């Protein structure tokens, strides 16, 4: 690259490592994630220090462990005096934008999704977890009601940001709500994979010998006992419904990522743009009887 590269940082919420077709998922279709894996690097051995939304996101924004930046749970704020990489990029002459879910509060008590966080010229967020359909988005500090699907709307704003006439290099975060609960897919994917075979988790009935005390003696978080195969697994969804809706929702994310890759190709910015896609943490799909992500 002969000049300062543009940067797209795409991040799912609760997308586990193997929910991509390039990771040999049995039925997910993620051609745009697959393209990044084929044309770049896929990291297959990664870890999150705290498998919760806010701590992981603060780590992604600062490069620090949760015990260093202070966001050790979903209701704690970033410590004072910590620079984020968007702030540093601004100082280096970048135009910066954030689109989606940040979840943690800044030092001084600004609420997640409320006033724009330091380091961003453009801000489109929402309070807390937000809504999948017809969400209220906070656009540069102003709450605006929208019609449509959350993931698609965020991609619209990100496309506008990329296409803005400006000579400066740019960097954006597109941090989706999806596929976080309640795992609501876009309407266009409501019925796909209806006939997909769902192999049971290989460790569904595995021995708990040697496992943590909490796993051996506690009620699994996020679902009822004896859920497999037809009782509710998490929320109001049976395991079979959850498994399909989870993948459908991830495919909505893949669509949004693909839209940005198309814009890069069409505007000839692809060769000077770094694109990263990741997740804040994984998610149990019934392994050892577990749902959710907090068990680690």
ABEGO torsion letter per residue (X at the ends): XABBBBBBBBBBBGBBAABBAAAGBAABBBAAAAAAAAABBBBABBBBABBBAAAAAAAAAAGBBAAAAGBABAABBBBBGBBBAAAAAAAAGBBBBBBEBAGBBBBGGBBBGBBBBBGBABBBBBBEAEBABGBBBBBGGBBBBBBEBAAAAAAAAAAAAAABBBABBBBBBBBBAOABOAGBBBAAAAABGAABBBBBBAAAABBABGBBAAAAABBBBGBBBGAOAABBABEABBAAAAAAAAAAAAAAAAAAAAAAAAAAAAAGAAAABBBBBBBABBBBAGBGGBBEAAAX
